[in-house]
Amino acid sequence: MKVETGNALGKIKQNSIILTIGNVGKYEKCSTHFGGVPDVPADFVWPIYMDDKLEEAYPINFLAQINCENAAKYDTEGLLPERGLLSFFYDAEGQPWEGMNKDNDCIRVFWFEDLET
């Protein structure tokens, strides 16, 4: 059996955007950043994870937010929204992957279109 990995990998290749953590600067509203506090609307309800094994719920961690307008120039395939803010949350303490509950609520991504709210 002959496998041509170069061709196989070429077929599934996709564009990617690599984010690096630089020097911590002054906070700017709705900017791309990792950790800390997210910029969310006043009526935002913090996501929780229901651990089916422990039968308890707890808030999940904020990982990062990405300003879509700033990222758009790197999105050569046009897969991301052109404006707004993407916010990523994950249960970083439990790090569930296998055996996640049926709703997979340990991972949440929110898109906030209106940066003014």
C-alpha positions as CSV (number, residue, x, y, z in Angstrom):
1,M,0.0,0.0,0.0
2,K,1.3,3.4,-0.9
3,V,0.3,6.5,1.0
4,E,1.1,10.0,-0.4
5,T,0.9,12.1,2.7
6,G,1.9,15.3,0.9
7,N,-1.2,15.2,-1.3
8,A,-3.5,14.1,1.5
9,L,-2.3,16.9,3.8
10,G,-2.6,19.4,1.0
11,K,-6.3,18.5,0.6
12,I,-7.1,19.3,4.3
13,K,-4.8,22.3,4.7
14,Q,-6.6,25.4,5.9
15,N,-5.6,29.0,6.7
16,S,-4.8,29.8,10.3
17,I,-4.2,32.9,12.3
18,I,-1.5,32.6,15.0
19,L,-1.9,34.9,18.0
20,T,1.1,35.6,20.2
21,I,1.1,37.2,23.6
22,G,3.1,40.3,23.7
23,N,3.9,42.9,26.3
24,V,0.9,43.9,28.5
25,G,-0.1,47.4,27.5
26,K,-2.8,49.7,28.6
27,Y,-6.3,48.3,28.6
28,E,-8.3,49.3,25.5
29,K,-12.1,48.6,25.4
30,C,-13.0,45.7,23.1
31,S,-9.4,45.0,22.2
32,T,-8.0,41.5,21.6
33,H,-6.6,40.1,24.8
34,F,-6.0,36.9,26.7
35,G,-7.3,36.3,30.2
36,G,-8.4,39.0,32.6
37,V,-11.9,40.3,32.3
38,P,-14.0,40.1,29.1
39,D,-15.9,43.0,27.6
40,V,-19.5,41.9,27.6
41,P,-22.9,43.5,27.4
42,A,-24.6,44.5,30.7
43,D,-27.2,41.7,30.4
44,F,-24.5,39.0,29.8
45,V,-25.0,35.8,31.8
46,W,-21.7,34.2,32.7
47,P,-21.6,30.6,31.3
48,I,-21.6,27.7,33.7
49,Y,-20.5,24.1,33.3
50,M,-22.7,21.4,34.8
51,D,-20.4,18.6,35.9
52,D,-22.5,15.5,35.5
53,K,-20.1,13.3,37.5
54,L,-19.9,15.7,40.5
55,E,-23.5,16.8,40.0
56,E,-22.6,20.5,40.5
57,A,-22.4,23.6,38.4
58,Y,-19.7,26.2,38.4
59,P,-18.7,29.2,36.2
60,I,-16.2,28.5,33.4
61,N,-13.1,30.5,32.7
62,F,-12.7,33.4,30.3
63,L,-9.8,32.6,28.0
64,A,-9.6,35.3,25.4
65,Q,-11.5,37.8,23.3
66,I,-10.7,38.7,19.7
67,N,-11.7,42.0,18.0
68,C,-13.0,40.7,14.6
69,E,-12.2,44.0,12.8
70,N,-8.5,43.7,13.7
71,A,-8.4,40.0,12.8
72,A,-10.3,40.4,9.5
73,K,-7.2,41.3,7.5
74,Y,-5.7,37.9,8.4
75,D,-8.8,35.9,7.7
76,T,-8.1,35.1,4.0
77,E,-10.9,32.7,3.7
78,G,-13.5,35.1,5.2
79,L,-14.7,32.6,7.9
80,L,-14.8,35.1,10.8
81,P,-17.2,37.9,11.3
82,E,-15.9,41.2,9.9
83,R,-16.9,43.2,13.1
84,G,-17.7,42.5,16.7
85,L,-16.0,40.6,19.4
86,L,-15.5,36.9,19.8
87,S,-15.2,35.8,23.4
88,F,-13.9,32.3,24.4
89,F,-14.7,30.4,27.6
90,Y,-13.6,27.0,28.8
91,D,-13.5,24.9,31.9
92,A,-9.7,25.3,32.4
93,E,-9.7,23.6,35.8
94,G,-11.5,20.4,34.9
95,Q,-10.3,20.4,31.3
96,P,-13.0,18.0,30.2
97,W,-12.7,16.4,26.8
98,E,-13.7,12.8,26.9
99,G,-17.0,12.1,28.7
100,M,-18.2,15.7,28.5
101,N,-21.8,16.1,29.4
102,K,-24.4,15.9,26.7
103,D,-24.5,19.7,26.1
104,N,-20.7,20.2,25.9
105,D,-21.3,23.3,28.0
106,C,-17.7,23.3,29.2
107,I,-16.8,25.3,26.1
108,R,-18.6,28.5,25.0
109,V,-17.9,31.0,22.3
110,F,-19.9,34.3,22.1
111,W,-20.0,36.8,19.3
112,F,-21.0,40.3,20.3
113,E,-21.8,42.2,17.2
114,D,-22.3,45.7,18.7
115,L,-19.1,46.9,20.5
116,E,-21.0,49.9,21.8
117,T,-23.0,47.8,24.2
